[in-house]
Amino acid sequence: MIIGIPKEIKIEEYRVSATPMGVANLTQAGHKVLVQAGAGKGSGFADDEYVETTRPTSHSDPVYVVDGVIHYCVTNIPAIVPQTSTMALTNATLPYALNLANKGFVNAVNADNALAKGVNVYKGRVICLQVAAAVGIPYTPLAELI
């Protein structure tokens, strides 16, 4: 049986349909498991926890097999449907842009927690803990700067 593990696309949905241990159990039981890149990110699972054999692929050569596991690791999936993906991105981000334009930065992030979570840098300070850790720069909570 082939089992697919997709990335969640709903806003603020952090569950994943299979943990790395679950995927390992499925493959050991003889199933082929396809895990979309980033599927476990919201639950704190990095792609390499699912399988340590991933490498970037392209649209022209999207899959490869290692140890019986089919890998699909296209780095820019939306590129295959540029107009559709642009419209989808615009539909998803336009409300935030309008909120910022109508209320100003401070009022917009104070009124919209989802927008505030998307801010990485403000007033020259890194206010996203994960970004600060990734680049080795001190973290400053947004609340201290507003």
N, C-alpha and C positions, 0 to 999 in steps of 0.2 A: 504494500500500500504506500502511496505517496501522500505525505502530510505537509501542508503549507502553514507556516507561522508568519502571518503578516504583521506589519507595524500598525499600531493603533493610530487612527487619523482623527479621532474626536478630541476636541480641545479639553485639556486637563484630565484625560483618561490615561492612567499610568499602569493599568494591568497589562499583562502579556499572556498570550494563550499557552505558552510553554516556557518553563524555566530551562536553563542550560542542562540541569540534571534530567529533566523530563525529555529533552531532545536526545540526550545520551542514552536513556533507557529505551526510547523508541528505535534508535538506530541499532542498538544492541539486540533488539527483538526482531531485526530484519527489515524494518521500514525505511523508506527513503524520506528524509525530512528536508524541506526547503525553508530556510529562515531568511526573511527579508532583512536587509541591512538596517540596523537601528531598531529592530523589533522590540528588544528588551530595554532600550534606553530609559524609558519612563519608569521602569521598575528597578533601575540601577544595574542592569546587566549589560556589559559591553559586548560588542559583536564577538570579540575574541574568546569570550567565555563560552559561547555556543560552539565554536569550532576554531581551532588555531591554524586552519589551512586556508583562510580567505585571502584573496588578492583582488584588486580592482579588475573589472572586466568592462567591455564596451558593448554597444548595441550590435555591432557587427559580429561579435564573438562573446555572447553574454554568459554562457554556462561552461562549467567544467566539473569533473568528478574526481574526488579524492577519497579513498577508502570507502567507496560506495555511497558517499554523500554528494548530492548534486548541489553545486554552489552557483548562485546567481548574485553577482556583486557589481552590477552596473552602477557607476558612480553618479550618473546624471540621468536618471530615469525620465524626468519630465521633458528632456530634449527631444524625445521621439514624437511628442505631441506639443510643439511649442505654443501654438495659438491657444489650445485648450488649457495648457498649464498656466499660461500667462493670465487668461481670464479667471481661472480658479484662484491664482495667487492674488489677483486684484480684488476679487470678491471677498477673499479672506482678510486682506489687509486694509482695504479702503475704509471700513468703519473705524479702525484705529487712527488712520491718518486724518479723517474728518473730526474725530474726537480731539486729537491734538490741535488741529487748526482752529476749532471752535472754542475750546476751553483753555488752550495754552498747556505747556508741558506739566507744570506742577498740579494744576487742577485736574487735568486728564488722568495722570497716574494716581492721584489721590482718590479719584472716583472709580477707577477701573483696575482692579487687582490683577487681571490678566495682562493688561498693558504694562503695569508696573513690573511684573515678572519678566517681561521681555526687554527691559532696560539693562544693558551691560555696563555702560560707562556714562557718568554724569559729572559735570564740572571737573573733568580730568581725573576722576577717581573710578576705579573698577568697583561696581556695586553688585556684580553677580559673583557669588561665591565660587561657582564652578570655573568661571573664566579666570578669576584671580588665581585659583589653585593651578590651573592649566598653564598660565604664563608666568607664574611666580611673582605676582605683584600683590601688594597688600589689598585686602578686601575692606570696603567701607559700606555699611548698610545705607540704602537709599534714604531711609528715614532721618539719618544724621545730616543729610545734605539739603533736605527740603524744609 
